[in-house]
């Protein structure tokens, strides 16, 4: 079929050999000038991130399953959880430490996971930058607020 | 121009009872930037021996039905790596895929490989793929004077990277990787496989440098271990395993 035989319709009517349609582009193609192919200071950030995900995952499995057992299953289940129950647990530095560790590891693990998801799926540089800023802001806020509550919790609040 | 669609009743009536031929439908993703901005599916009915390959059917279509069909192929015997395409939703070499193995009773879909810019029909721009390949320095690096004879290596040392020497750079693995589909900045499995081939070669001296390149944010750490690349490789290279070995080398170097 010669190109001139093809009947052009709709949005394609304007295209011809002299005025070809834009190619079907792939997202963010690699070029000789792609950052990283030459120069650029290298860090081990991604390596440490990868190792952190594995190690924190193992620790979190223990912390979270233990937390769920205590809160929801053992000793009367979820009905026992009340202000007094939480106040009693946080009187002990051990449970304070447990919850603090769980908060920090879960937040950093989750934030790093979402960071990789954003890097994988956000195509435009602006989108990925702002999504990550939103993620970092939410992470910092949650971690700081949680830490503040664990350390300044007052069981006699009225 | 002859219509590409063969009349089914006529085709079947003309065929003797013991004929090995079947009538298979090839549903091909067409794109011609000189005619339209969008790609579209076009069906071709081809009478063909099911023991032949998809490439033979493409030849039949191009030579007998529609000469404008555009695709790459060079050796046609699974060595050059030109004709990787997405056949029935999986990346394969058209020259190594027998029609009887891919359910010819249903329409067989043929598309260009994903994640690279489509230029026409089944042809994609391979330049970003080769750029990633060049970026890992896929050549022997040594220092000092060249020996006057071969650089000898024990059988065990050769065995260490034997799997990754099989790569034919067809891009079936890289264009099956979901990370690469969304972000072409990722080196992709093929580049890592070819880095692996030299990193674990006892004669090479730039392993450190290549590891450093792949330690990049677009390097091995973006691998999500989905095994698409291992499934796609027409040479049977354990691609994901090679990527994991590079990760392990980076970690053991560090700790």
Interface residues (C-beta under 8 A of the other chain):
Chain A: X1 X2 X3 X5 X6 X8 X11 X12 X15 X16 X17 X20 X21 X22 X23 X24 X25 X26 X27 X28 X29 X30 X31 X32 X34 X36 X37 X42 X44 X45 X46 X47 X49 X50 X51 X116 X119 X120 X121 X123
Chain B: X1 X31 X32 X33 X34 X35 X36 X37 X38 X39 X66 X67 X68 X115 X116 X117 X118 X119 X125 X127 X128 X129 X131 X132 X135 X178 X179 X181 X182 X183 X184 X185 X212 X213 X215 X216 X217 X218 X219 X221 X222 X224 X247 X250 X251 X254
